[in-house]
Every structure is written in C-alpha cells, then in structure tokens.
Amino acid sequence: MRNNSIVFKGTSDSLIVIMKEEADFETILEEMEFKISSNERFFKGADLKVKYRGKKLSEEEENKIFEILKNKSGAKITSFEKDTNIPVEVKREPAAKPHPIIKMSNFYFKGIEEGITKFHRGTVRSGQLLRFDGNIVVIGDVNPGGEVIAAGNVVVMGSLRGIVHAGSDGNREAIVVALNLNPTQLRIADVITRSPDDKQIENQFIPEMAYIKDNFVYIDRYLPSKG
C-alpha cells in the first residue's frame, strides 16, 4: 500500500512536490515513479518548473529526483529547486459561512455553445478514458482510476473520485461540477490540484463546483438561488 510520502500540487506555471520529512528517500523515489506513471497524461508535453518542500535534500538527492522527472514524466523539466513560496492550497469556504451564489451562466465554455456536449450514461471505470472537445456530462460515477478530459466543462451526476481535466485546451473559465466531488486529481486548464486529505463526504451527495480564480482552484458548494 502506498504511504502517501509525496503529494503533487500544481500552479499556473510550476509543479510543487511536497515530501514528508520523516519519509525514507528510497520510498520517496519509488512513490514518485508510481505517481508519474499514474498521471502521465498530465505531464506529457508540458513545460514545468518543479519545486519541492518538506524533506531536506542533498545535492545528490536533488539530482536523482530531477533525473526521474526528466526521463520518466514526458514533460520538459526546466528547473528543480527548493520552494520558498507560500504553499498552494485548495481554498474552501466554511460550510456555515454564507457566500455569494455563483451563477452557472458566468462559467459556460466560451467559444463552444453549451449545446455541444457529450452525454455519457453509466460509470467511468478504472482505466477508462472519456475525452471530448466540448463539454462532458456523466450520468453516473467516475471511479478511482477513471479519467474525464474535456475542452469545456465537466458535470458528473454522481461521485467524481477519479481524474478530471476541464478546459483541456487552456480555457481557464471552464468548471467542474459533481454531486460528490472527491477526485484523485482535478485540473482546469493548466492549474492542477487534488481534494484535501481530510475531506469527509463518503456517501454524502453535496453538489460542489470547482473553478479558477486568481490562479487558484476554488471549490464551493453550489446552492441554486431560490425564487
């Protein structure tokens, strides 16, 4: 079983690798190779500046990780260095705190009318890829290991627990909506994030929407206005 000794987080122009300070370096190398191979579609062809935080690395250890990223990710790694910036976080409004209702019409995929949409009825299972150059609506669940990639918006009428990429052609106004939003990885355009480790929504259906604002991925409960 993987011990989650590393976590990948993305910003608009870089990849952050967070390593547990107490983790053994060999374990980190092994898990990094596993995570890269599991997410190769999101690395392939990208130009990335990579930064790390958490565990202190020697110059030799930095070089080993750099070689793995360069040779196995399929991305062009332009740099690898220690990160000194503020950690990237998924910002979530507290459930009890009221917030402005976000109108869905503000987030329609521009350049493609909302009518150009692929509807998929059924579960997207592990190892299955669902891709479309428009919006995608899944009438069912997306299981861990399943992938949904859309040039426009992604709407899942069930649990989203796999990998999702909205705005795959660079559209930062795309959104991801699900009745149970708990992806292993969520990407909108070039901004990558993942669900917080402490999120507890098992068997709970709480509609949520993910979108980009100020280079961060925000996740809000979607509560339609009444009246």
C-alpha positions in Angstrom: 0.0 0.0 0.0 1.3 3.5 -0.9 2.0 5.6 2.2 1.5 9.0 0.5 5.0 10.2 1.3 4.7 12.7 -1.6 2.0 14.9 -3.0 1.9 16.8 -6.3 0.3 20.2 -6.4 0.2 22.5 -9.4 0.1 26.2 -10.1 -0.2 28.0 -13.4 3.5 27.7 -14.2 5.0 25.1 -11.9 4.7 21.8 -10.1 5.1 21.6 -6.4 6.4 18.3 -4.9 5.6 18.0 -1.2 7.6 15.3 0.6 7.1 14.1 4.2 10.1 15.0 6.3 10.2 11.6 8.0 9.9 9.6 4.8 12.8 7.4 3.7 14.4 8.8 0.5 14.2 5.5 -1.4 10.5 5.3 -0.6 10.1 8.8 -2.0 11.8 7.8 -5.2 9.6 4.7 -5.6 6.4 6.6 -4.9 7.4 9.4 -7.3 7.9 7.0 -10.1 4.5 5.5 -9.3 2.7 8.9 -9.3 4.4 10.0 -12.5 3.3 6.8 -14.3 -0.2 7.1 -12.9 -0.6 10.7 -14.2 1.4 10.6 -17.4 -1.3 12.2 -19.5 -1.0 15.4 -17.4 2.8 15.5 -17.7 3.3 14.6 -21.4 4.4 17.6 -23.5 4.2 20.1 -20.6 7.0 22.7 -19.8 7.4 22.6 -16.0 9.4 24.3 -13.3 9.5 21.9 -10.4 9.9 23.0 -6.8 9.9 20.9 -3.6 9.2 21.4 0.0 9.1 19.3 3.2 12.1 16.9 3.3 15.6 18.4 3.2 17.5 17.0 0.2 21.2 16.8 -0.5 22.5 17.9 -3.9 22.9 14.3 -4.9 19.3 13.5 -3.9 18.0 16.6 -5.8 19.8 15.3 -8.9 18.2 11.8 -8.6 14.7 13.3 -8.4 15.5 15.6 -11.3 16.6 12.7 -13.4 13.4 10.7 -12.7 11.2 13.7 -13.6 13.2 14.5 -16.7 13.4 10.9 -18.0 10.1 9.4 -17.0 7.4 12.2 -16.9 7.4 13.0 -20.6 7.5 16.7 -19.6 10.2 19.3 -20.3 11.6 20.0 -16.8 13.2 23.4 -16.9 14.3 23.6 -13.3 14.2 21.7 -9.9 14.8 23.6 -6.7 13.6 24.1 -3.1 10.4 26.0 -2.8 10.3 29.1 -0.6 6.9 30.4 -1.5 3.6 30.1 0.3 2.1 26.6 0.0 -0.6 26.1 -2.7 -3.9 25.3 -1.1 -7.4 24.4 -2.2 -9.4 27.3 -0.7 -12.8 26.1 0.6 -15.3 28.4 2.2 -16.6 27.1 5.6 -20.0 25.4 5.3 -21.6 27.7 7.8 -20.3 30.9 6.1 -22.6 32.4 3.6 -21.1 33.3 0.2 -22.4 34.8 -3.0 -24.2 32.5 -5.3 -22.1 31.9 -8.4 -24.3 31.9 -11.5 -23.6 29.0 -13.7 -24.1 31.2 -16.8 -20.9 33.0 -16.0 -18.9 29.9 -16.5 -20.2 28.4 -19.7 -17.4 27.3 -22.0 -16.7 30.2 -24.3 -16.2 29.5 -27.9 -18.4 26.4 -27.9 -22.1 26.7 -27.2 -23.4 24.8 -24.3 -25.4 22.6 -26.7 -22.2 20.9 -27.9 -22.0 18.4 -25.1 -21.2 14.7 -24.8 -23.5 12.8 -22.5 -22.1 9.5 -21.0 -24.6 7.3 -19.3 -23.0 4.9 -16.8 -19.9 4.6 -14.7 -16.5 5.7 -15.9 -14.5 2.8 -14.5 -10.8 2.4 -13.6 -8.6 2.5 -16.7 -11.3 4.1 -18.8 -10.8 7.4 -20.6 -13.6 9.7 -21.6 -12.5 12.6 -23.8 -14.4 15.2 -25.8 -13.6 18.6 -27.5 -16.6 20.2 -25.7 -18.5 19.8 -22.5 -19.0 16.4 -20.9 -21.9 15.3 -18.7 -21.5 11.9 -16.9 -24.8 10.4 -15.8 -23.2 8.2 -13.3 -19.9 8.0 -11.3 -16.3 8.4 -12.2 -14.4 5.7 -10.2 -10.8 6.0 -9.0 -8.5 5.3 -12.0 -11.1 6.6 -14.4 -10.3 9.8 -16.4 -12.5 12.5 -17.9 -10.9 15.1 -20.2 -13.0 17.9 -21.8 -12.1 21.1 -23.6 -15.1 22.6 -21.9 -16.9 22.0 -18.6 -17.3 18.6 -16.8 -20.5 17.8 -14.9 -20.8 14.5 -13.0 -24.3 13.5 -11.8 -22.8 11.2 -9.2 -19.5 10.7 -7.4 -16.3 12.0 -9.0 -13.4 10.1 -7.5 -11.1 9.7 -10.5 -9.0 12.1 -12.5 -10.7 15.1 -14.2 -9.4 17.8 -16.6 -11.7 20.6 -17.7 -10.6 23.3 -20.1 -8.0 20.9 -21.6 -7.2 23.4 -24.4 -6.3 26.1 -21.9 -9.7 27.6 -21.2 -9.5 28.9 -17.6 -13.2 29.7 -17.5 -14.2 26.0 -17.6 -15.6 24.4 -14.4 -16.1 21.0 -12.8 -19.3 20.2 -11.0 -20.3 17.0 -9.2 -22.8 15.7 -6.7 -19.9 14.2 -4.8 -16.6 15.9 -5.7 -13.7 14.0 -4.4 -11.2 13.5 -7.3 -7.8 12.0 -7.0 -6.7 14.8 -9.2 -8.5 17.8 -10.6 -7.2 20.1 -13.3 -8.7 23.1 -15.0 -6.6 24.4 -18.0 -3.0 24.4 -16.6 -3.9 24.6 -12.8 -3.7 21.2 -11.0 -4.9 20.4 -7.6 -6.4 17.5 -5.6 -9.0 17.0 -2.8 -7.9 17.7 0.7 -6.9 14.6 2.7 -9.3 15.5 5.5 -12.4 15.8 3.2 -15.2 13.5 4.6 -18.0 13.2 2.2 -18.3 9.4 1.9 -21.9 8.6 0.8 -22.9 12.2 1.0 -24.2 14.0 -2.0 -23.3 17.7 -1.7 -23.2 19.4 -5.1 -19.9 21.3 -5.5 -18.2 23.4 -8.2 -14.5 23.9 -8.9 -13.3 26.9 -10.8 -10.2 29.1 -11.2 -9.9 32.5 -9.5 -6.6 34.4 -9.1 -4.6 31.3 -10.2 -6.1 29.1 -7.5 -8.7 26.3 -7.8 -11.6 27.1 -5.6 -14.2 24.6 -4.6 -17.6 25.9 -3.4 -20.9 24.2 -2.6 -23.3 25.0 -5.4 -26.6 26.2 -3.9 -29.0 27.5 -6.6 -30.8 30.7 -5.8 -34.5 30.3 -4.7 -37.3 32.2 -6.3 
